[in-house]
Amino acid sequence: MMNKKGFQLTINMLVVIILSIAILSAGVSIFYKGFNQAASLKEQVDTQTQQQLDDLMTNSDALLAIPFTTKEADRGDYVDFNMGIHNELGVETKFYVCVSFSGTSADYGTIENYYDKPIDEWLLMADSVKELDIGNNERGYVPIRFRTHKKMLKGQYVFNVVVKYLGEGASAVIDYDMVCDNDFNYIIPYATTQKLYVTIK
């Protein structure tokens, strides 16, 4: 009887240990995934690139500037772009940087369009640069990072970048997604749509 009870106790302990290890492993995996993504976000544009953006906007009187709009990458790489915004609205303004997928030259045929995923699958932008408060006649700098996927086909992938701000009549309670997903008359594009091109080799 004692041996049987001892055997059952041992099995119960093994089950508890196995479950504990499984839960711990899952927790570590979730933490690592979150940490890895957070570490891959870019929140600032380096000083040298800021100077390059300043020169572009000064020499061209442009409201927006992106030094390089076309880049090549291998599957699984990160691809970085940088954009400058010059506020000429006369007052300090909150700008919203909205990025969307436009299309691709890759031939996916009749299979499920792997590239046609929510932009969150591609885009790695910190919340701090999706919305920027920029003083009158001052400039803000936005790093835009894309994460390519290993299953992507070779070809060119195009993304739209639209900078918006709120005009009169905007609700006091409005968030980033609402601004980017809608074209209400009080959500105003700032300058023309910018195009970014990522070519998968």
LOROKE-461096 format. One line per 2 residues: number of its first residue (from 1); their letters; for each residue x, y, z of C-alpha. Coordinates in steps of 0.05 Angstrom, whole numbers, plus 5000, padded with zeros to 4 digits. Layout:
! LOROKE-461096
NUM	a	X:Y:Z | ... $
***
This chain:
! LOROKE-461096
1	mm	5000:5000:5000 | 5056:5048:5019 $
3	nk	5093:5031:4954 | 5031:5045:4913 $
5	kg	5020:5113:4948 | 5093:5130:4940 $
7	fq	5089:5113:4866 | 5028:5156:4856 $
9	lt	5061:5213:4893 | 5122:5207:4848 $
11	in	5079:5210:4785 | 5042:5271:4812 $
13	ml	5107:5306:4827 | 5133:5290:4757 $
15	vv	5069:5318:4726 | 5076:5382:4767 $
17	ii	5149:5389:4747 | 5134:5379:4673 $
19	ls	5077:5429:4674 | 5120:5480:4711 $
21	ia	5176:5472:4660 | 5126:5481:4603 $
23	il	5096:5544:4633 | 5165:5572:4647 $
25	sa	5188:5558:4576 | 5126:5592:4547 $
27	gv	5137:5652:4591 | 5210:5658:4571 $
29	si	5191:5651:4497 | 5139:5707:4502 $
31	fy	5187:5752:4540 | 5243:5740:4489 $
33	kg	5196:5753:4431 | 5172:5818:4462 $
35	fn	5242:5839:4481 | 5270:5822:4412 $
37	qa	5216:5864:4378 | 5226:5922:4426 $
39	as	5301:5920:4414 | 5289:5922:4339 $
41	lk	5249:5986:4341 | 5284:6051:4322 $
43	eq	5261:6112:4361 | 5312:6163:4337 $
45	vd	5346:6187:4274 | 5421:6195:4283 $
47	tq	5452:6264:4282 | 5486:6256:4215 $
49	tq	5421:6235:4181 | 5384:6293:4214 $
51	qq	5434:6340:4183 | 5423:6307:4116 $
53	ld	5348:6315:4123 | 5357:6388:4143 $
55	dl	5399:6402:4081 | 5347:6369:4036 $
57	mt	5289:6409:4065 | 5328:6474:4065 $
59	ns	5353:6468:3994 | 5287:6446:3965 $
61	da	5238:6482:4011 | 5204:6414:4019 $
63	ll	5155:6400:4075 | 5177:6327:4076 $
65	ai	5243:6295:4058 | 5267:6223:4051 $
67	pf	5339:6218:4026 | 5334:6148:3997 $
69	tt	5266:6119:3977 | 5290:6054:3945 $
71	ke	5330:6000:3980 | 5348:5927:3968 $
73	ad	5346:5872:4020 | 5351:5798:4029 $
75	rg	5292:5760:4058 | 5291:5766:4133 $
77	dy	5329:5832:4135 | 5309:5898:4167 $
79	vd	5302:5957:4119 | 5310:6028:4146 $
81	fn	5285:6094:4118 | 5288:6163:4150 $
83	mg	5240:6221:4140 | 5242:6294:4160 $
85	ih	5180:6337:4171 | 5183:6414:4170 $
87	ne	5124:6447:4204 | 5102:6509:4166 $
89	lg	5030:6512:4193 | 5043:6572:4237 $
91	ve	5029:6536:4303 | 5056:6477:4341 $
93	tk	5022:6416:4310 | 5015:6342:4323 $
95	fy	5032:6303:4260 | 5012:6231:4247 $
97	vc	5057:6187:4205 | 5014:6135:4169 $
99	vs	5046:6078:4130 | 5008:6030:4086 $
101	fs	5024:5974:4037 | 5012:5993:3964 $
103	gt	5031:5933:3922 | 5085:5888:3894 $
105	sa	5115:5865:3828 | 5127:5795:3857 $
107	dy	5086:5742:3822 | 5048:5704:3875 $
109	gt	5002:5672:3823 | 4940:5639:3851 $
111	ie	4968:5623:3919 | 4948:5664:3980 $
113	ny	4979:5732:3975 | 5032:5727:4028 $
115	yd	5051:5800:4020 | 4980:5824:4032 $
117	kp	4984:5826:4107 | 4966:5879:4158 $
119	id	5019:5933:4159 | 5035:5913:4231 $
121	ew	5066:5850:4201 | 5117:5893:4164 $
123	ll	5125:5957:4202 | 5169:5968:4262 $
125	ma	5156:6039:4285 | 5158:6061:4357 $
127	ds	5095:6095:4383 | 5138:6156:4399 $
129	vk	5150:6170:4325 | 5081:6152:4298 $
131	el	5056:6217:4328 | 5101:6278:4334 $
133	di	5089:6346:4364 | 5130:6395:4323 $
135	gn	5136:6469:4339 | 5122:6522:4287 $
137	ne	5178:6527:4236 | 5214:6469:4269 $
139	rg	5229:6399:4245 | 5216:6329:4267 $
141	yv	5252:6265:4246 | 5220:6197:4236 $
143	pi	5256:6130:4229 | 5215:6080:4189 $
145	rf	5236:6007:4194 | 5207:5948:4156 $
147	rt	5219:5875:4174 | 5219:5830:4112 $
149	hk	5198:5757:4116 | 5235:5694:4096 $
151	km	5177:5669:4053 | 5172:5731:4011 $
153	lk	5182:5724:3936 | 5234:5765:3899 $
155	gq	5208:5830:3872 | 5194:5902:3890 $
157	yv	5146:5919:3948 | 5117:5989:3951 $
159	fn	5093:6027:4013 | 5056:6093:4020 $
161	vv	5075:6144:4073 | 5023:6197:4088 $
163	vk	5034:6251:4141 | 4969:6279:4169 $
165	yl	4946:6331:4219 | 4879:6351:4249 $
167	ge	4842:6412:4226 | 4781:6448:4256 $
169	ga	4724:6404:4277 | 4768:6346:4300 $
171	sa	4744:6308:4361 | 4783:6316:4425 $
173	vi	4782:6240:4430 | 4818:6214:4369 $
175	dy	4874:6163:4363 | 4928:6145:4313 $
177	dm	4890:6088:4279 | 4829:6131:4270 $
179	vc	4870:6185:4236 | 4907:6137:4190 $
181	dn	4846:6096:4171 | 4798:6153:4154 $
183	df	4794:6212:4107 | 4746:6257:4144 $
185	ny	4749:6330:4123 | 4784:6349:4188 $
187	ii	4840:6298:4177 | 4886:6335:4130 $
189	py	4945:6306:4090 | 5008:6346:4099 $
191	at	5044:6350:4031 | 5041:6294:3980 $
193	tq	5043:6219:3992 | 5113:6191:3995 $
195	kl	5131:6124:3964 | 5181:6075:3993 $
197	yv	5207:6017:3951 | 5237:5953:3980 $
199	ti	5267:5905:3930 | 5276:5833:3954 $
201	k	5337:5803:3920 $
***
